[in-house]
Amino acid sequence: MNRPWDDDERPPADDVPESDGEPGLQPDEPDEQGRPVGRRIVLGMLGLSALGIVFGKQLDDAQSNLLAPVVAHDPTGLSDLLPAVDRFRFYNVTDSEPLRTAATYKLTVGGLVDRPVTLTLADLQAMPQTSLIKDFQCVTGWRVPQVHWSGVALPDLLDYVGVQKGATALRFTSFDGTYTESLTLAQAQRRDVLVALQMLGAPVTRDHGGPVRLYVAPMYGYKSCKWLGGIELASKVTPGFWENEGYDVDA
Amino acid sequence: MRPPAELLRFTRGERWVHRATAILICVCLLTAAILYIDALSQLVGNRALVEWIHVICGIGLPVPALIGLGSKAFRKDARRLNRFTRNDWKWLRSRQRRDGTIPVGKFNAGQKLNASFQLGGILMMLSTGLVMRFANHWPVYLRTGATFVHDWMAYAILAVVLGHLWMANRDPDALRGMRTGYVRTSWARREHEVWANREVARAKAAQASTGGTGATDAG
């Protein structure tokens, strides 16, 4: 065992390696002696990791504030490669990005409703719009503060189709054909849950899940289903895509 | 008695640990790029699958070295990498570190730093990665901190891995040592004098004790 407070250049006696017992050799290999600097580096880095986990949020905030003007005026987009820059990170669980244009987009609302409907983008645009400015928080830790969102508040849409008795949950499907999400009826009736048509002050882009995506302000980003294609009212919650991979259904 | 022409630098087990670790690091870096860089994410998609590969390889990264601990040669080299002698500090500070005036053991101080950094780096990535992957168990500020460390360390590890590859590529003998296990004695005497002298002495002693004729040149 090494004593870290032992400042002697010579290793303590119990640091001397054992002889490998071969004949004709001195017991000590000169390059096996010395202070265990490697171990100190490794332990130091582990300590740094723990400190980083606890205080990294502050560093992250400080760095993103510092870099905000640089990122805003960076024509190359290379600054997006830096950690802690306030930017959306692109997530897609299928082979390629699905494509629906403003002309081909359709949202089907069905299940336990009085009036199943299929809405075009124009239909959604004609409904009362709700705007809010809220953070987008990813479950893994990244966050984009103060994002402008606008679209049809989900409770308005639910009023429009009429929720039947017995419906307690919503199931969202993406037109990527794979992604699904879920909310309880109570969660879906919050006014900060949007069928979003606009984001960042412009129509939702294809990369961000456009032309229409879900935005669930009080919950983690994976709840905000991109490329929203269908909403189904059901009698119980069906865990969504990431929730089948171990994420919380209620988060 | 002539010295052997070649010396055994790395056993088969050690080379296996090195290769497995290298492959795992490369897969981690490659999948990291896909997960992190939007243009690549858009190209590849399949985030759940890419993430799964990344996490499996990341958790697997320390495994080859842990298995390697079963080998005496690996343990001995790990000890050599761990220990810094007075000459190591001199070597690091010296401008003439490459000319052989400061005798070097089996590993020079740069190689020791590289090994320590990579082990520490792997453990940092593992600890922060687990906080990110098993998200449900921690408050979100810890995950933001873990992501911050994980992202910056990924760049640091990439830089050190590229530096390691660059240094190795400049030295065919070093490359061959890791590929085949053997290095030329003349190279070893130049780059790792203390180690080479001991290995030569060891070989001669072994020859003497078995009554060897000194004609065995190859390793």
Interface residues (C-beta under 8 A of the other chain):
Chain A: E9 P11 P17 D20 E22 P23 G24 L25 E29 P30 D31 E32 Q33 G34 R35 P36 V37 G38 R39 I41 V42 G44 M45 L46 L48 S49 A50 G52 I53 V54 F55 G56 K57 L59 D60 Q63 D80 L81 P83 A84 R89 F90 Y91 N92 V93 T94 D95 S96 E97 Q137 V139 T140 G141 W142 R143 D207 F241 W242 E245 G246 Y247 D248 A251
Chain B: Y36 I37 D38 S41 Q42 G45 N46 R47 A48 K76 R79 R80 L81 N82 R83 F84 T85 R86 D88 V104 G105 K106 F107 K112 L113 A115 S116 F117 L119 G120 G121 L123 M124 S127 T128 V131 M132 F134 A135 N136 V140 Y141 L142 R143 T144 G145 A146 T147 F148 V149 D151 W152 Y155 V194 W195 R198 A201 R202 A205 A208 S209
